[in-house]
């Protein structure tokens, strides 16, 4: 067979379309004739029902048709020694079960199977022609795929009515990753990075931070639904599902981070108000105490107070004893933790906890996303090599 073109490979329907020139040859001794001294090389027929033909069919075919423009693209050549060559151009839509666990870093093997419908191997056996039985057009171009190689093999099947001869061609397709890198992976990375902009906005800019978080979340959800719309609803997790799911989680986490910042900011304001009220009450109590003491001094202006000397003489034994009791022992300086040192730059004041949450998020979110990228690409690229 000669593969003329492969028009499409449909991931959703798990099928592919191919146009090929199919040839088969067999020996029928009943068709021997005189070649008139070698002047007659072969006879050509255009009606296949005039001679016996093998009952071959394509077992994984979904749709197919012959080509009749301008004339039917088929011929039968009968050679003097009884050999028959049958050639026809056909277009087929064939089933191609796919494993999409590594999508879009996957390779797919699509088969073309040909078998006998009614004759068992006791009567009819298909064999590949020696040499190069399958040819592919040189300028074969596929959308989003590359044909790496093809293999010919046998696939005889046994049923309760007997064993039937079968041939197959395995076509190994590699998915082109550049399309998905531009259309899926890069936009998702950009959306995740845009969601981090809210960490650099002021805590009081509530409309800006909320609109930014909600917009990126809805855009990411739309991107995910668009990707899943072009794929069949399989029961396992694909590589693209892991990527979009984690990116959606990061965008959603950025929105939750602002909710936490807003809650911490309100808690700080309430604590500051309570602290100011306590200071005000303390000042009022001190003022009341001072007023009471001044009133007491005014009523008893002749009162005397016994004052103890502030300085004692050097020979006083009581002073020496007090000095010994007041010895100061300096403890060695403790090694400060780097995280505490970094957080100490934000002292306890209004909105300090919310500010700390934003600063921690500015560092944590990019680091975790970079770690996820490292694990993701190393895992799926190595798995792709193992499958290959």
WOZI-V986225 format. One record per residue. N is the residue number from 1. OMEGA is omega in radians with two decimals (none if undefined). Layout:
N_OMEGA ; N_OMEGA
//
This chain:
1_-3.14 ; 2_-3.14 ; 3_-3.11 ; 4_-3.12 ; 5_3.00 ; 6_-2.94 ; 7_-3.09 ; 8_3.00 ; 9_-3.03 ; 10_3.11 ; 11_-3.06 ; 12_3.14 ; 13_-3.11 ; 14_3.13 ; 15_3.08 ; 16_-3.10 ; 17_-3.08 ; 18_3.02 ; 19_-3.03 ; 20_2.97 ; 21_-3.05 ; 22_3.14 ; 23_3.00 ; 24_-3.04 ; 25_3.11 ; 26_-3.08 ; 27_3.10 ; 28_-3.05 ; 29_-3.14 ; 30_-3.07 ; 31_3.09 ; 32_3.12 ; 33_-3.12 ; 34_-3.11 ; 35_3.08 ; 36_3.08 ; 37_3.11 ; 38_-3.14 ; 39_3.14 ; 40_-3.08 ; 41_3.14 ; 42_3.04 ; 43_-3.11 ; 44_3.07 ; 45_3.09 ; 46_3.12 ; 47_-3.06 ; 48_-3.08 ; 49_-3.14 ; 50_-3.11 ; 51_3.06 ; 52_3.13 ; 53_3.05 ; 54_-3.10 ; 55_-3.11 ; 56_3.03 ; 57_3.11 ; 58_-2.97 ; 59_3.14 ; 60_-3.14 ; 61_3.00 ; 62_3.10 ; 63_3.12 ; 64_3.09 ; 65_3.07 ; 66_3.13 ; 67_-3.05 ; 68_-3.13 ; 69_-0.10 ; 70_3.07 ; 71_3.10 ; 72_-3.11 ; 73_-3.12 ; 74_3.02 ; 75_3.08 ; 76_3.11 ; 77_3.12 ; 78_-3.10 ; 79_-3.04 ; 80_-3.09 ; 81_3.03 ; 82_3.11 ; 83_-3.10 ; 84_3.08 ; 85_-3.12 ; 86_-3.11 ; 87_-3.12 ; 88_3.07 ; 89_-3.07 ; 90_3.03 ; 91_-3.04 ; 92_2.92 ; 93_-2.98 ; 94_3.09 ; 95_3.14 ; 96_3.10 ; 97_-3.05 ; 98_3.00 ; 99_-3.01 ; 100_-3.14 ; 101_-3.13 ; 102_-3.13 ; 103_0.09 ; 104_3.10 ; 105_-2.96 ; 106_2.96 ; 107_-3.11 ; 108_3.09 ; 109_3.12 ; 110_-3.05 ; 111_2.98 ; 112_-3.02 ; 113_3.12 ; 114_-3.07 ; 115_3.05 ; 116_-3.06 ; 117_-3.04 ; 118_-3.10 ; 119_3.12 ; 120_-3.13 ; 121_3.07 ; 122_-3.11 ; 123_-3.00 ; 124_3.12 ; 125_3.07 ; 126_3.12 ; 127_3.02 ; 128_3.09 ; 129_-3.12 ; 130_-3.14 ; 131_-3.09 ; 132_-3.02 ; 133_-3.09 ; 134_3.05 ; 135_3.14 ; 136_3.12 ; 137_-3.02 ; 138_-3.08 ; 139_3.13 ; 140_3.13 ; 141_-3.13 ; 142_3.05 ; 143_3.04 ; 144_3.11 ; 145_3.04 ; 146_3.09 ; 147_-3.10 ; 148_-3.12 ; 149_3.08 ; 150_-3.08 ; 151_3.06 ; 152_-3.09 ; 153_3.10 ; 154_-3.09 ; 155_-3.13 ; 156_-3.10 ; 157_3.12 ; 158_3.08 ; 159_3.14 ; 160_3.07 ; 161_3.10 ; 162_3.13 ; 163_-3.07 ; 164_-3.13 ; 165_-3.07 ; 166_3.03 ; 167_3.10 ; 168_3.02 ; 169_3.11 ; 170_3.12 ; 171_-3.12 ; 172_-3.14 ; 173_3.04 ; 174_-3.11 ; 175_3.11 ; 176_-3.03 ; 177_-3.07 ; 178_3.12 ; 179_-3.10 ; 180_3.08 ; 181_-3.11 ; 182_-3.00 ; 183_-3.03 ; 184_-2.97 ; 185_-3.14 ; 186_3.08 ; 187_3.12 ; 188_3.09 ; 189_-3.14 ; 190_3.12 ; 191_3.11 ; 192_-3.14 ; 193_3.10 ; 194_3.12 ; 195_3.12 ; 196_3.13 ; 197_-3.13 ; 198_3.12 ; 199_-3.09 ; 200_3.08 ; 201_-3.13 ; 202_-3.12 ; 203_-3.14 ; 204_3.13 ; 205_-3.07 ; 206_-3.13 ; 207_-3.11 ; 208_-3.09 ; 209_3.12 ; 210_-3.14 ; 211_3.12 ; 212_-3.13 ; 213_-3.12 ; 214_-3.13 ; 215_3.11 ; 216_3.13 ; 217_3.13 ; 218_3.11 ; 219_3.12 ; 220_3.10 ; 221_3.09 ; 222_3.10 ; 223_3.14 ; 224_3.14 ; 225_3.08 ; 226_3.10 ; 227_-3.10 ; 228_-3.14 ; 229_-3.13 ; 230_-3.11 ; 231_3.12 ; 232_3.13 ; 233_-3.12 ; 234_-3.04 ; 235_-3.11 ; 236_-3.10 ; 237_3.13 ; 238_3.13 ; 239_3.13 ; 240_3.08 ; 241_3.10 ; 242_-3.10 ; 243_-3.11 ; 244_3.12 ; 245_3.13 ; 246_3.10 ; 247_3.08 ; 248_3.10 ; 249_3.12 ; 250_3.13 ; 251_3.10 ; 252_3.09 ; 253_3.09 ; 254_3.09 ; 255_3.08 ; 256_3.12 ; 257_3.11 ; 258_3.08 ; 259_3.10 ; 260_3.11 ; 261_3.13 ; 262_3.11 ; 263_3.13 ; 264_3.12 ; 265_3.11 ; 266_3.09 ; 267_3.11 ; 268_3.13 ; 269_3.11 ; 270_3.12 ; 271_3.11 ; 272_3.10 ; 273_3.11 ; 274_3.13 ; 275_3.12 ; 276_3.10 ; 277_3.12 ; 278_3.11 ; 279_3.13 ; 280_3.12 ; 281_3.14 ; 282_3.10 ; 283_3.11 ; 284_3.11 ; 285_3.11 ; 286_3.12 ; 287_3.10 ; 288_3.12 ; 289_3.12 ; 290_3.11 ; 291_3.12 ; 292_3.14 ; 293_3.12 ; 294_3.07 ; 295_3.14 ; 296_3.12 ; 297_3.13 ; 298_-3.12 ; 299_-3.10 ; 300_-3.08 ; 301_-3.12 ; 302_-3.10 ; 303_3.12 ; 304_-3.12 ; 305_3.10 ; 306_-3.10 ; 307_3.09 ; 308_-3.13 ; 309_3.13 ; 310_-3.11 ; 311_3.12 ; 312_-3.13 ; 313_-3.10 ; 314_-3.11 ; 315_-3.10 ; 316_-3.13 ; 317_3.14 ; 318_3.10 ; 319_3.11 ; 320_3.14 ; 321_3.13 ; 322_3.13 ; 323_3.12 ; 324_-3.14 ; 325_-3.06 ; 326_3.08 ; 327_-3.10 ; 328_3.12 ; 329_-3.13 ; 330_3.11 ; 331_3.12 ; 332_-3.12 ; 333_3.13 ; 334_3.12 ; 335_-3.08 ; 336_3.10 ; 337_-3.09 ; 338_3.13 ; 339_3.12 ; 340_3.10 ; 341_3.12 ; 342_3.14 ; 343_-3.13 ; 344_3.10 ; 345_3.13 ; 346_-3.09 ; 347_-3.11 ; 348_3.10 ; 349_-3.11 ; 350_3.13 ; 351_-3.11 ; 352_3.14 ; 353_3.10 ; 354_3.10 ; 355_3.11 ; 356_3.13 ; 357_3.11 ; 358_-3.11 ; 359_3.10 ; 360_3.14 ; 361_3.12 ; 362_-3.13 ; 363_-3.01 ; 364_-3.06 ; 365_3.11 ; 366_3.14 ; 367_3.14 ; 368_3.12 ; 369_3.07 ; 370_3.09 ; 371_3.09 ; 372_3.11 ; 373_3.13 ; 374_-3.14 ; 375_-3.08 ; 376_-3.06 ; 377_3.11 ; 378_-3.12 ; 379_-3.02 ; 380_3.08 ; 381_3.11 ; 382_3.12 ; 383_3.09 ; 384_3.12 ; 385_3.11 ; 386_3.13 ; 387_3.12 ; 388_none
//
